[in-house]
């Protein structure tokens, strides 16, 4: 756990991604082959299952461009939330059914004198914080199949004041979203900061509204990994 002192600023502009949408807006529909998550940040090679309007397979260079653009936007959004905060990322795995899961509790530092909690706070959805984001979707659920989609990005964000001389730990998030939406890693991030002399614990997780497939077809109210309802952050703080 790291503690950083700074003035927190959320006023970081978010630029909508149009370039990738213009380039890939008319891809044909993705094949129905399902590919499970491989458990790391690499996407299993989907090139042969995706083609453009002329029937030509998208090459690896184009797929790499989409992946890099998506990752760059994720980093920009995450930095705008946790600017100058040293964060801890907690990743987990979804059950085989594709439903969201909670996170195993973390161990507190041995030098902590007093542990307070756990406390639970319900947090509503915030966003969209980015729109029409081109991503390669491949989180291992049954639907939709792997491929290029255009999505709006939403987040659930916790900010809670805790006493001075203490450190906060987020134990669980339920249901949990993505700690990294660009590669659909399930989990969350959290960090500590002092703002205007007060001690705060911050936490964050994402969900996606998958709006269009590569053929430009509207997918309706399709959210992954969860629909936009309130979620529960469970945290403790450790007083020294």
PAPA-175927 format. One record per residue: x, y, z of N, C-alpha, C, CB in turn; residue in one letter. Coordinates in Angstrom, 3 decimals. Each point is the difference from the previous one (the first is absolute). Glycine has a CB too. Layout:
<tortis>
   n.east  n.north     n.up  ca.east ca.north    ca.up   c.east  c.north     c.up  cb.east cb.north    cb.up res
        X        Y        Z        X        Y        Z        X        Y        Z        X        Y        Z   a
...
</tortis>
This chain:
<tortis>
   n.east  n.north     n.up  ca.east ca.north    ca.up   c.east  c.north     c.up  cb.east cb.north    cb.up res
    0.846   -1.198    0.000   -0.846    1.198    0.000    0.875    1.240    0.000   -1.828   -1.230    1.222   x
    1.484    2.198   -2.026    0.745    1.249   -0.087   -0.947    1.145    0.297    1.608   -0.974   -1.693   x
   -1.039    2.037    2.275   -0.770    1.198    0.304    0.628    1.172   -0.721   -0.694   -0.913    2.249   x
   -0.140    1.722   -2.898    0.519    1.138   -0.740   -0.763    1.245    0.398    0.669   -1.481   -1.916   x
   -0.007    2.622    1.968   -0.617    1.252    0.390   -0.100    0.900   -1.222    0.901   -0.213    2.355   x
   -2.107    0.732   -2.644   -0.194    0.798   -1.201   -1.377    0.635    0.026    1.554   -1.491   -1.290   x
   -1.786    2.366    0.334   -1.332    0.578   -0.198   -0.687   -0.800   -1.084    0.759    2.322    0.705   x
   -1.867   -2.946   -0.384   -0.677   -0.912   -0.932   -0.801    0.795   -1.015   -0.122   -1.778    1.773   x
    0.216    1.403   -3.024   -0.674    0.737   -1.069   -0.644   -0.964   -0.973    1.627    1.884    0.237   x
   -2.963   -1.816   -0.352   -0.711   -0.863   -0.922   -0.211    0.656   -1.354   -1.111   -1.052    1.940   x
    1.481    2.324   -2.101   -0.323    0.740   -1.217    0.983   -0.289   -1.116   -1.012    1.773    1.399   x
    1.113   -3.033   -1.764    0.875   -0.411   -1.091   -0.862   -0.306   -1.197    1.734   -0.920    1.588   x
   -1.556    1.609   -2.713   -0.888   -0.216   -1.146    0.141   -1.397   -0.560    0.141    2.415   -0.528   x
   -1.266   -2.967    0.080   -0.028   -1.325   -0.612   -0.393    0.174   -1.452   -0.593   -1.138    2.195   x
    1.464    0.734   -3.100   -0.238    0.166   -1.437   -0.674   -1.228   -0.558    1.985    1.499   -0.192   x
   -3.076   -1.323   -0.518   -0.679   -1.135   -0.612    0.845   -0.550   -1.130   -2.240    0.950    0.617   x
    2.205   -2.247   -0.746    0.778   -0.643   -1.058   -0.865   -0.110   -1.245    1.375   -1.293    1.691   x
   -0.991    2.029   -2.760   -0.723   -0.051   -1.261    0.829   -0.646   -1.097   -1.247    2.038    0.677   x
    2.578   -1.915   -0.576    0.868   -0.469   -1.083   -0.186   -1.482   -0.234    1.649    1.781    0.545   x
   -1.607   -2.573    0.550   -0.115   -1.432   -0.164   -1.392   -0.383   -0.474    1.721   -0.325    1.774   x
   -2.741    1.078   -1.332   -1.358   -0.334   -0.412   -0.170    0.206   -1.489   -0.849    0.630    2.256   x
    1.437    0.471   -2.782   -0.111    0.252   -1.438    0.681   -1.092   -0.801   -0.079    2.448    0.445   x
    1.189   -2.948    0.088    0.780   -0.979   -0.741   -0.649   -1.369   -0.010    2.027    1.268    0.587   x
   -2.726   -1.639    0.540   -0.494   -1.355    0.129   -1.528   -0.086    0.085    2.135   -0.547    1.125   x
   -2.839    1.600   -1.512   -1.438    0.073    0.243   -0.795   -1.016   -0.795    0.296    2.385    0.479   x
    0.277   -2.891   -1.596   -0.780   -0.885   -0.856    0.575   -1.413   -0.079   -0.666    1.997   -1.304   x
    1.306   -2.438    2.361    0.469   -1.384    0.023   -1.199   -0.937   -0.016    2.089    0.669    1.263   x
   -1.893   -1.833   -1.850   -1.055   -1.010    0.003   -0.111   -0.632    1.376    0.380   -0.445   -2.440   x
   -1.482   -0.251    2.645   -0.259   -0.580    1.318    1.016   -1.083    0.325   -2.435    0.508   -0.259   x
    2.783   -0.593    1.535    1.018   -0.931    0.465   -0.559   -1.422    0.000    1.053    1.814    1.410   x
   -0.182   -2.797   -1.648   -0.453   -1.390    0.036   -0.388   -0.378    1.411    1.474   -0.571   -1.939   x
   -2.215   -0.535    2.079   -0.535   -0.383    1.295    0.965   -0.821    0.834   -2.225    0.059   -1.019   x
    3.481   -0.189    0.568    0.986   -0.740    0.792    0.239    0.707    1.310    1.083   -0.867   -2.077   x
   -1.122    0.159    3.177    0.199    0.573    1.316    1.403   -0.327    0.480   -2.459   -0.191    0.515   x
    3.130    1.208    0.054    1.358   -0.177    0.489    0.018    0.412    1.460    1.011    0.416   -2.300   x
   -0.547   -1.270    3.171    0.025    0.292    1.419    1.138    0.948    0.310   -1.008   -2.231    0.510   x
    0.854    2.973    0.595    1.083    0.856    0.477    1.220   -0.853    0.287   -1.645    1.644    0.975   x
    2.808   -1.107   -1.329    1.211   -0.761    0.260    0.674    0.394    1.301    0.287   -0.224   -2.435   x
   -0.920    1.167    3.206    0.486    0.303    1.330    1.104    1.021    0.058   -0.645   -2.240    0.572   x
    1.025    2.847   -1.737    1.002    1.061    0.028   -0.452    1.117   -0.910    1.845   -1.643    0.487   x
   -0.953    2.579   -0.788   -0.376    1.170   -0.767    0.046   -0.213   -1.504    0.836    1.344    1.867   x
   -0.441   -2.536   -2.311    0.073   -0.257   -1.427   -1.332   -0.505   -0.515    2.437   -0.498    0.204   x
   -2.834    0.961   -1.372   -1.227   -0.446   -0.634    0.324   -1.170   -0.917   -1.001    2.325    0.132   x
    0.247   -3.422   -0.013    0.188   -1.112   -0.919   -0.259    0.476   -1.413   -0.665   -1.657    1.771   x
    1.458    1.186   -2.734   -0.012    0.505   -1.364   -1.365   -0.206   -0.668    2.457   -0.475   -0.150   x
   -3.232    1.563   -0.076   -1.327   -0.137   -0.591   -0.033    0.397   -1.462   -0.956    0.428    2.227   x
    2.113   -0.222   -2.865    0.041    0.599   -1.329   -0.823   -0.795   -1.005    2.257    0.904    0.525   x
   -2.157   -2.237   -0.507   -0.676   -0.794   -0.998   -1.515    0.032    0.134    1.994   -1.435   -0.060   x
   -2.524    1.823    1.224   -1.433   -0.019    0.216   -0.659    1.340   -0.276    0.368   -1.762    1.673   x
    0.408    2.787   -2.079   -0.546    1.330   -0.250    0.399    0.452   -1.394    0.088    0.561    2.460   x
   -1.027   -0.045   -3.227    0.311    0.513   -1.334   -0.691    1.331   -0.204    0.266   -2.333   -0.891   x
    0.224    3.094   -0.090   -0.613    1.279   -0.287   -1.099   -0.155   -1.042    2.148    1.152    0.567   x
   -2.706   -0.036   -1.047   -1.137   -0.060   -0.906    0.341   -0.656   -1.322   -0.870    2.033    1.075   x
    2.128   -2.064   -1.458    0.416   -0.625   -1.256    0.368   -1.465    0.175    0.805    2.214   -0.763   x
   -0.991   -2.741    1.977    0.301   -1.397    0.241    1.462   -0.269    0.283   -1.889   -0.534   -1.441   x
    2.693    1.562    1.545    1.422   -0.156    0.266    0.240   -0.031    1.497    0.569    1.162   -2.152   x
    0.189   -2.134    2.616    0.267   -0.122    1.429    0.799    1.201    0.490   -0.044   -2.509   -0.187   x
   -0.293    2.967    1.370    0.744    1.093    0.621    1.370   -0.530    0.409   -2.141    1.119    0.825   x
    3.184   -0.415   -1.196    1.326   -0.490    0.331    0.371    0.338    1.442    0.659    0.244   -2.400   x
    0.435   -0.844    2.834    0.420    0.161    1.384    0.376    1.443    0.316    0.794   -2.359   -0.018   x
   -0.311    3.083   -0.962    0.368    1.391    0.222   -1.222    0.827    0.364    1.904   -0.248   -1.603   x
   -3.001    0.036    0.884   -1.227    0.732    0.299   -0.557   -0.379    1.366   -0.488    0.120   -2.444   x
    0.526   -1.417    2.769   -0.463   -0.430    1.313    0.861    0.596    1.103   -0.859   -2.118   -1.009   x
    2.152    2.193    0.762    0.911    0.589    0.984   -0.292    1.475    0.210    1.742   -1.659   -0.649   x
   -2.115    2.357   -0.425   -0.344    1.418    0.116   -1.210    0.206    0.896    0.942    0.392   -2.273   x
   -1.964   -1.241    2.088   -1.199    0.093    0.846    0.363   -0.244    1.456   -1.440   -0.767   -1.915   x
    2.236   -0.260    2.131    0.396   -0.355    1.360    0.781    1.138    0.669    0.062   -2.419   -0.682   x
    0.852    3.031   -0.048    0.801    1.090    0.559   -0.849    1.226    0.294    1.976   -0.856   -1.246   x
   -2.908    1.185    0.328   -0.882    1.150    0.219   -0.860   -0.212    1.236   -0.031    0.454   -2.466   x
   -0.494   -1.662    2.622   -0.841   -0.310    1.143    0.781    0.082    1.294   -1.394   -1.457   -1.444   x
    2.591    0.900    1.454    0.839    0.030    1.196    0.411    1.428    0.348    0.832   -2.300   -0.548   x
   -0.562    3.117   -0.464    0.384    1.397    0.242   -1.146    0.773    0.646    1.566   -0.091   -1.963   x
   -2.795   -0.148    1.490   -1.145    0.677    0.600   -0.223   -0.463    1.433   -1.035    0.220   -2.263   x
    1.215   -1.513    2.500   -0.136   -0.503    1.369    1.001    0.677    0.928   -0.806   -2.200   -0.893   x
    2.061    2.287    0.460    1.028    0.630    0.833   -0.335    1.467    0.265    1.716   -1.581   -0.937   x
   -2.243    2.262   -0.065   -0.354    1.405    0.161   -1.119    0.176    1.017    0.707    0.422   -2.355   x
   -1.733   -1.277    2.258   -1.112    0.093    0.931    0.434   -0.368    1.411   -1.577   -0.531   -1.861   x
    2.352   -0.529    1.975    0.429   -0.423    1.324    0.908    1.044    0.649   -0.189   -2.387   -0.733   x
    1.045    3.011   -0.057    0.867    1.044    0.533   -0.794    1.225    0.436    1.830   -0.826   -1.470   x
   -2.925    1.120    0.766   -0.821    1.146    0.378   -0.707   -0.237    1.326   -0.315    0.537   -2.413   x
    0.034   -1.806    2.725   -0.658   -0.335    1.257    1.008   -0.052    1.145   -1.742   -1.289   -1.267   x
    2.894    0.677    1.019    0.993   -0.223    1.049    1.255    0.831   -0.227   -0.892   -2.305    0.302   x
    0.727    3.522   -0.752    1.141    0.857   -0.302    0.878    0.169    1.238   -1.353    1.205   -1.753   x
    2.626   -1.570    1.598    0.999    0.122    1.066   -0.254   -0.911    1.192    0.308    2.325   -0.718   x
   -1.197   -3.301    0.576   -0.222   -0.968    1.076    0.656   -1.312   -0.384   -2.176    1.110    0.663   x
    2.931   -1.674    0.247    0.532   -1.337   -0.193   -1.123   -0.987    0.266    2.351    0.717    0.661   x
   -2.713   -1.501   -1.657   -1.168   -0.864    0.126    0.382   -1.467    0.145   -1.287    1.643   -1.342   x
    0.360   -2.367    1.905    0.083   -1.454    0.071   -1.094   -0.572   -0.890    0.955    0.058    2.365   x
   -0.592   -0.991   -3.237   -0.976   -0.635   -0.877   -0.269   -1.407    0.487    0.761    1.392   -1.950   x
   -2.019   -1.717    2.140   -0.410   -1.334    0.443   -0.787   -0.635   -1.132   -0.064    0.695    2.456   x
    0.605   -1.749   -3.042   -0.671   -0.710   -1.084   -0.586   -1.311    0.507    1.560    1.048   -1.666   x
   -2.588   -1.501    0.983   -0.645   -1.244    0.368   -0.484   -0.684   -1.262   -0.681    0.926    2.248   x
    0.012   -2.057   -2.095   -0.557   -0.725   -1.141   -1.506   -0.098    0.155    2.134   -1.311   -0.283   x
   -2.860    1.451   -0.828   -1.431   -0.220    0.026   -0.277   -1.495    0.054   -0.402    2.139   -1.280   x
   -0.716   -2.560    1.890   -0.379   -1.417   -0.049   -0.241   -0.444   -1.438   -1.018    0.189    2.289   x
    0.968   -1.477   -2.520   -0.176   -0.526   -1.351   -1.305    0.439   -0.625    1.372   -1.939    0.641   x
   -2.369    2.295    0.183   -1.289    0.451   -0.524    0.083    1.378   -0.618   -1.119   -1.377    1.712   x
    2.210    2.092   -1.431    0.147    1.353   -0.521   -0.535    1.058    0.929   -0.145   -0.945   -2.241   x
   -0.447    0.558    3.377   -0.508    0.975    0.945    1.141    0.595    0.814   -2.183   -1.231    0.108   x
    1.914    2.383    0.510    1.039    0.662    0.766    0.187   -0.675    1.354   -0.522    2.151   -1.169   x
    1.659   -1.899    1.789    0.320   -0.636    1.270    0.618    1.008    0.946    0.325   -2.195   -1.153   x
   -0.232    1.819    2.411    0.670    0.847    0.979    1.479   -0.348    0.041   -2.118    0.190    1.359   x
    2.868    0.523   -0.540    1.453   -0.151    0.074    0.383   -0.549    1.365    0.331    1.899   -1.631   x
    0.645   -2.771    1.670    0.507   -0.505    1.272    0.633    1.138    0.797    0.389   -2.273   -1.028   x
   -0.665    2.320    2.308    0.517    1.070    0.851    1.519   -0.002    0.015   -2.059   -0.138    1.407   x
    2.623    1.321   -1.264    1.444    0.163    0.014    0.521    0.029    1.434   -0.118    1.250   -2.176   x
    1.369   -1.610    2.340    0.619   -0.003    1.326    0.477    1.404    0.361    0.701   -2.403   -0.309   x
   -0.981    2.877    1.541    0.465    1.321    0.423    1.477   -0.025    0.354   -2.291    0.520    0.839   x
    2.960    0.639   -0.879    1.399    0.067    0.429    0.168   -0.472    1.442    0.362    1.899   -1.586   x
    0.730   -2.590    1.855    0.218   -0.555    1.328    0.186    1.087    1.058    1.021   -1.998   -1.074   x
   -0.532    3.199    0.615    0.290    1.037    0.981   -1.224    0.811    0.405    2.270    0.108   -0.944   x
   -3.435   -0.424    0.377   -1.204    0.753    0.344   -0.378   -0.238    1.462   -0.791   -0.155   -2.390   x
    0.477    1.229    3.102   -0.374   -0.083    1.402   -1.483   -0.319    0.178    1.819    1.618    0.525   x
   -2.642   -1.012   -1.351   -1.441   -0.176    0.120   -0.615   -0.138   -1.384   -0.023    1.319    2.148   x
   -0.876   -2.285   -2.279   -0.699   -0.207   -1.251   -1.473    0.297    0.212    1.682   -1.737   -0.739   x
   -2.229    2.642   -0.062   -1.396    0.397    0.127   -0.761   -0.431   -1.255    0.638    1.967    1.478   x
   -1.805   -2.516   -1.271   -0.800   -0.483   -1.112   -0.172   -1.504    0.089    0.810    1.890   -1.420   x
   -1.366   -2.502    0.394   -0.259    0.601   -1.316   -1.244    0.877   -0.031    1.108   -1.960   -1.003   x
   -1.065    2.927    0.096   -1.132    0.872   -0.279   -0.399   -0.178   -1.461    0.744    1.668    1.772   x
   -2.031   -1.518   -2.047   -0.500   -0.167   -1.362   -0.741    1.251   -0.444   -0.178   -2.481    0.347   x
    0.488    2.930   -1.559   -0.658    1.173   -0.587   -0.509   -0.370   -1.388    1.485    1.593    1.315   x
   -2.753   -1.236   -1.605   -0.543   -0.197   -1.341    0.341    1.198   -0.871   -1.869   -1.416    0.920   x
    2.289    1.144   -2.136    0.425    1.042   -0.929   -0.730   -0.196   -1.326    2.277    0.169    1.120   x
   -2.822    0.925   -1.665   -0.686   -0.063   -1.278    0.956    0.192   -1.167   -2.050    0.847    1.112   x
    1.519   -1.033   -2.311    0.805    0.098   -1.209    0.320    1.449   -0.318   -1.039   -2.101   -0.857   x
    2.183    2.327    0.223    0.432    1.340   -0.385    0.428   -0.031   -1.460    0.732    0.538    2.373   x
   -1.321    0.348   -3.169    0.416    0.025   -1.407   -1.163    0.218   -0.932    1.865   -1.501    0.566   x
   -1.637    1.259   -1.859    1.230   -0.571   -0.542    1.171    0.968    0.082   -1.383   -1.386   -1.518   x
    2.550    0.849    1.815    1.198    0.818    0.088    0.800   -0.058   -1.293    0.062   -0.388    2.463   x
   -0.458   -0.501   -3.376    0.550   -0.042   -1.357   -1.062   -0.653   -0.886    2.442   -0.140    0.830   x
   -2.563    0.600   -2.064   -1.031   -0.528   -0.887    0.624   -0.534   -1.285   -1.668    1.618    0.963   x
    0.974   -2.616   -1.544    0.407   -0.587   -1.272    1.464   -0.441   -0.001   -1.696    1.432   -1.118   x
    2.093   -2.063    2.213    1.357   -0.508    0.143    0.147   -1.300   -0.780    0.206    1.086    2.267   x
    0.725   -1.141   -3.218    0.254   -1.229   -0.750    0.824   -0.953    0.855   -0.096    1.256   -2.191   x
   -0.431   -2.457    2.422    0.714   -0.978    0.807   -0.085   -1.377   -0.656   -0.486    1.333    2.091   x
    1.431   -2.193   -1.730   -0.077   -1.413   -0.359   -0.596   -0.698    1.215    2.023    0.093   -1.616   x
   -3.260   -0.544    1.483   -0.695   -0.594    1.145    0.246   -1.496    0.034   -1.761    1.788   -0.094   x
    2.260   -2.271    1.242    0.353   -1.410    0.126    0.097   -0.358    1.470    1.232    0.045   -2.199   x
   -2.380   -0.025    2.902    0.069   -0.276    1.432   -0.426   -1.412    0.365   -0.423    2.388    0.377   x
    0.177   -3.234   -1.375   -0.247   -1.402    0.283   -1.440   -0.354    0.307    2.269   -0.057    0.814   x
   -3.197    1.022   -0.827   -1.399   -0.319    0.236   -0.625   -0.534   -1.284   -0.144    1.775    1.794   x
   -1.074   -2.272   -1.698   -0.651   -0.623   -1.142   -0.434    1.000   -1.072   -0.755   -1.776    1.540   x
    0.522    3.020   -1.158   -0.474    0.990   -0.962    0.433    1.389    0.447   -1.972   -1.459   -0.603   x
    2.388    2.299   -0.331    0.173   -0.245   -1.422    1.321   -0.719   -0.297   -1.383    2.032   -0.466   x
    1.535   -2.551   -0.756    1.247   -0.691   -0.346    1.160    0.969   -0.131   -1.327   -1.746   -1.166   x
    2.528    1.221    1.154    1.188    0.834   -0.134   -0.069    0.829   -1.280    1.339   -1.695    1.288   x
   -0.890    2.944   -1.203    0.038    0.855   -1.179    0.150    1.458    0.369   -1.396   -1.650   -1.195   x
    1.309    2.518    0.190    0.096    1.442    0.187   -1.394    0.552    0.265    2.039    0.136   -1.505   x
   -2.166    0.650    2.574   -1.267    0.633    0.354    0.265    1.462    0.343   -0.953   -2.201    0.849   x
   -0.110    3.000   -0.911    0.061    1.396    0.418   -0.827    0.145    1.262    0.318    0.815   -2.384   x
    0.305   -0.318    3.432   -0.610   -0.020    1.324    0.095    1.358    0.677    0.562   -2.419    0.191   x
   -1.531    2.686    0.676    0.082    1.111    0.938    0.543   -0.548    1.310   -1.939    1.242   -1.107   x
    2.829   -0.477    1.729    0.661   -0.433    1.230   -0.653    0.680    1.196    2.171   -0.366   -1.241   x
   -2.561   -0.430    2.222   -0.554    0.505    1.259    0.892   -0.446    1.144   -2.353   -0.048   -0.928   x
    2.268    0.768    2.038    0.788   -0.414    1.153   -0.821    0.103    1.278    2.090    0.746   -1.163   x
   -1.663   -1.508    2.150   -0.497    0.113    1.371    1.177    0.506    0.822   -1.746   -1.894   -0.264   x
    1.521    2.990    0.994    1.115    0.687    0.643   -0.310    0.252    1.464    0.619    1.070   -2.179   x
    0.281   -1.501    3.033   -0.136    0.199    1.447    0.984    1.055    0.477   -0.759   -2.381    0.286   x
    0.277    3.321    0.520    0.855    0.954    0.697   -0.544    0.129    1.412    0.591    1.267   -2.147   x
    0.208   -1.711    3.126   -0.456    0.008    1.376    1.097    0.543    0.902   -1.517   -1.951   -0.459   x
    1.145    2.835    1.369    0.963    0.550    0.950    0.232   -0.992    1.131   -0.722    2.348   -0.573   x
    1.983   -2.518    0.931    0.365   -0.839    1.145    0.881    0.822    0.936   -0.146   -2.131   -1.398   x
    0.312    1.695    2.658    0.761    0.808    0.961    1.454    0.223   -0.416   -1.488   -0.884    1.774   x
    2.063    1.950   -1.225    1.426    0.250   -0.210    0.806   -1.142    0.603   -0.379    2.501    0.018   x
    1.611   -2.638   -0.486    0.899   -1.062    0.475   -0.595   -1.394   -0.201    0.918    1.604    1.678   x
   -1.610   -1.775   -2.791   -0.561   -1.312   -0.311    0.125   -0.262   -1.495   -1.607    0.170    1.944   x
    1.512   -1.421   -2.297    0.092   -0.422   -1.397   -1.213   -0.859   -0.318    2.542    0.080    0.040   x
   -3.185    0.185   -1.167   -1.181   -0.754   -0.388    0.323   -1.153   -0.925   -1.313    2.059    0.270   x
    0.544   -3.140   -0.159    0.100   -1.156   -0.875   -1.399   -0.344   -0.496    2.052   -0.869    1.231   x
   -2.222    0.722   -2.532   -1.262   -0.479   -0.551    0.067   -1.516   -0.054   -0.349    2.124   -1.363   x
   -0.532   -2.776    2.090    0.004   -1.463    0.068   -0.747   -0.624   -1.166    0.134    0.158    2.474   x
   -1.358    0.282   -2.706   -0.823   -0.607   -1.036   -0.805    1.055   -0.747   -0.128   -2.099    1.353   x
   -0.217    1.761   -2.585   -0.941    0.776   -0.799   -1.002   -1.005   -0.563    1.733    1.831   -0.592   x
   -3.034   -1.576    0.819   -0.999   -0.952   -0.472   -1.245    0.719   -0.524    0.864   -1.687    1.647   x
   -1.288    1.367   -2.866    0.731   -0.804   -0.968    1.198    0.768   -0.526   -2.109   -1.189   -0.629   x
    3.128    0.504    0.227    1.233    0.651   -0.404   -0.007    0.250   -1.504    1.222   -1.098    1.906   x
   -0.598    2.217   -2.316    0.123    0.317   -1.417    1.381   -0.348   -0.516   -1.675    1.820    0.271   x
    2.167   -0.989   -1.191    1.327   -0.203   -0.571    1.000    0.938    0.681   -1.018   -0.701   -2.218   x
    2.152    0.162    2.623    1.095    0.867    0.429    0.682    0.618   -1.215    0.341   -1.405    2.067   x
   -0.441    0.731   -3.222    0.515    0.510   -1.266   -1.005   -0.369   -1.082    2.435   -0.208    0.760   x
   -3.226    1.178   -1.193   -1.055   -0.323   -0.960    0.547   -0.288   -1.392   -1.543    1.421    1.319   x
    2.743   -0.927   -1.647    0.526   -0.183   -1.348    0.342   -1.460   -0.290    0.888    2.325    0.091   x
   -0.528   -3.092    0.951    0.219   -1.438   -0.203   -0.920   -0.850    0.869    2.371    0.495   -0.574   x
   -3.390    0.150    1.149   -1.041   -0.663    0.784    0.550   -0.822    1.161   -1.365   -0.065   -2.055   x
    2.321    0.639    2.771    0.502   -0.622    1.221   -0.947    0.326    1.141    2.390    0.152   -0.816   x
   -2.973   -1.155    1.437   -0.948    0.239    1.081    0.743    0.390    1.277   -1.615   -1.638   -1.035   x
    1.047    2.584    1.780    0.629    0.456    1.226   -0.238    1.482    0.221    1.724   -1.774   -0.251   x
   -0.844    2.402    1.038   -0.151    1.410    0.334    1.349    0.579    0.382   -2.365   -0.387    0.759   x
    2.427    1.705   -0.666    1.193    0.694    0.486   -0.388    0.865    1.189    1.039   -0.002   -2.315   x
   -0.076    0.248    3.198   -0.245    0.919    1.103    1.298    0.670    0.403   -1.923   -1.402    0.795   x
    1.803    2.534   -0.104    1.172    0.746    0.426   -0.350    0.982    1.101    0.970   -0.250   -2.276   x
    0.073    0.866    2.842   -0.153    0.945    1.103    0.550    1.356   -0.400    0.159   -1.871    1.667   x
   -0.769    2.938   -1.114    0.517    1.348   -0.222   -0.477    0.909    1.120    0.031   -0.360   -2.499   x
    0.722    1.431    2.708   -0.399    1.056    0.932   -0.413    1.205   -0.819    1.568   -0.842    1.818   x
   -2.789    1.324   -1.595   -0.552    1.108   -0.757   -0.529    1.051    0.972   -0.589   -1.535   -1.930   x
    1.148    2.742    1.846   -0.399    1.089    0.891    0.089   -0.414    1.472   -1.513    0.869   -1.802   x
    2.570   -1.596    2.122    0.248   -0.405    1.375   -0.801   -1.198    0.466    0.525    2.325    0.425   x
   -1.331   -2.912   -1.296   -0.824   -1.150    0.371    0.499   -1.259   -0.712   -1.984    1.521    0.368   x
    1.799   -2.645    0.294    0.492   -1.277   -0.482   -1.120   -0.738   -0.742    1.660   -0.115    1.914   x
   -1.403   -0.308   -3.168   -1.041   -0.637   -0.798    0.470   -1.334   -0.567   -0.905    2.255   -0.563   x
   -0.056   -3.165    0.481    0.172   -1.256   -0.715   -0.819    0.081   -1.280    0.388   -1.307    2.157   x
    0.244    0.958   -3.282   -0.659    0.012   -1.297   -0.018   -1.413   -0.569    0.725    2.389   -0.404   x
   -1.784   -2.713   -0.336   -0.058   -1.296   -0.684   -0.800    0.154   -1.285    0.167   -1.250    2.202   x
    0.070    0.335   -3.133   -0.561    0.158   -1.338   -0.135   -1.352   -0.692    1.007    2.293   -0.148   x
   -2.119   -2.473   -0.595   -0.162   -1.154   -0.882   -0.890    0.424   -1.164    0.278   -1.655    1.930   x
   -0.151    0.982   -3.078   -0.665    0.422   -1.235   -1.029   -1.006   -0.484    2.049    1.237   -0.599   x
   -3.031   -0.741   -0.163   -0.878   -0.849   -0.789   -0.153    0.624   -1.382   -1.233   -0.806    2.075   x
    0.864   -0.017   -3.066   -0.089    0.434   -1.392   -1.416   -0.159   -0.539    2.396   -0.630   -0.328   x
   -2.850    1.627   -0.412   -1.214   -0.124   -0.808    0.459   -0.271   -1.425   -1.372    1.572    1.510   x
    1.261   -2.836   -1.936    0.400   -0.376   -1.356   -1.121    0.397   -0.953    1.431   -1.934    0.851   x
   -1.205    3.002   -1.612   -1.073    0.594   -0.799   -0.082   -0.543   -1.417    0.259    2.021    1.361   x
    0.884   -2.164   -2.038    0.014   -0.410   -1.401    1.028   -1.102   -0.209   -0.726    2.301   -0.710   x
    0.397   -3.231   -0.186    1.009   -0.958   -0.411    0.766    0.563   -1.195   -1.408   -1.929    0.849   x
    2.321    1.144   -1.385    0.858    0.491   -1.075   -0.765    0.263   -1.283    1.867   -1.247    1.015   x
   -3.059    0.654   -1.157   -0.827    0.241   -1.179   -0.866    1.243    0.142   -0.009   -2.442   -0.412   x
    0.088    3.116    1.562   -0.789    1.197    0.242   -1.384   -0.274    0.535    1.271    1.052   -1.779   x
   -1.577   -2.293    2.172   -1.310   -0.346    0.528   -0.100    0.397    1.467   -0.171   -1.898   -1.638   x
   -0.937    2.568    1.994   -0.212    0.421    1.384   -0.395   -1.210    0.843   -0.694    2.317   -0.759   x
    1.359   -2.502    1.909   -0.197   -1.184    0.824   -0.984    0.216    1.133    2.289   -0.662   -0.575   x
   -2.801    1.879    0.719   -0.989    0.261    1.032    0.615    0.225    1.366   -1.582   -1.355   -1.296   x
    0.860    0.919    2.320    0.395    0.240    1.388    0.923   -1.108    0.482   -2.162    1.208    0.430   x
    3.314   -1.321   -1.072    0.936   -1.090    0.285    1.165    0.528    0.827   -0.650   -1.174   -2.139   x
    0.636    0.882    3.435    1.060    0.425    0.909    0.827   -1.216    0.417   -1.420    1.934    0.831   x
    2.727   -1.751   -0.780    0.919   -1.023    0.482    1.065    0.645    0.876   -0.416   -1.405   -2.056   x
    0.738    0.855    3.233   -0.482   -1.283    0.493   -1.285    0.076    0.798    2.325   -0.701    0.032   x
   -2.895    1.907    0.163   -1.199    0.118    0.838   -0.839    1.172   -0.463    1.217   -1.006    1.950   x
   -2.513    0.931   -1.645   -0.915    1.087   -0.313    0.223    1.165    0.957   -1.681   -1.646   -0.888   x
    1.316    2.857    0.461    0.288    1.192    0.820   -0.936    0.138    1.186    0.848    1.110   -2.034   x
   -0.524   -1.787    3.107   -0.718    0.147    1.261    1.029    0.235    1.096   -1.916   -1.492   -0.786   x
    1.446    1.755    2.003    0.920    0.273    1.102    0.818   -1.245    0.342   -1.593    1.731    0.896   x
    2.860   -1.504   -0.555    0.869   -1.091    0.443    0.517    0.323    1.400    0.670   -0.542   -2.398   x
   -0.088   -0.453    3.055    0.439    0.161    1.387    1.518   -0.081    0.102   -2.165   -0.985    0.794   x
    2.760    2.046   -0.274    1.418    0.003    0.361    0.107   -0.327    1.496    0.569    1.720   -1.829   x
    0.232   -2.700    2.170    0.255   -0.325    1.402    1.461    0.311    0.310   -1.794   -1.813   -0.006   x
    2.012    2.609    1.064    1.350    0.464    0.305    0.257   -0.045    1.486   -0.040    1.457   -2.012   x
    1.309   -1.372    2.377    0.456    0.163    1.377    1.014    1.125    0.038   -0.405   -2.444    0.521   x
    0.661    2.960    0.661    1.167    0.872    0.120    0.825   -0.450    1.201   -1.249    1.947   -1.056   x
    2.538   -1.738    0.920    0.979   -0.474    0.956    0.656    1.208    0.650    0.397   -2.125   -1.329   x
   -0.564    2.259    2.633    0.507    1.171    0.704    1.334   -0.318    0.644   -2.338    0.799    0.412   x
    3.283    0.163   -0.547    1.353   -0.205    0.511    0.279    0.919    1.186    0.754   -0.682   -2.295   x
</tortis>
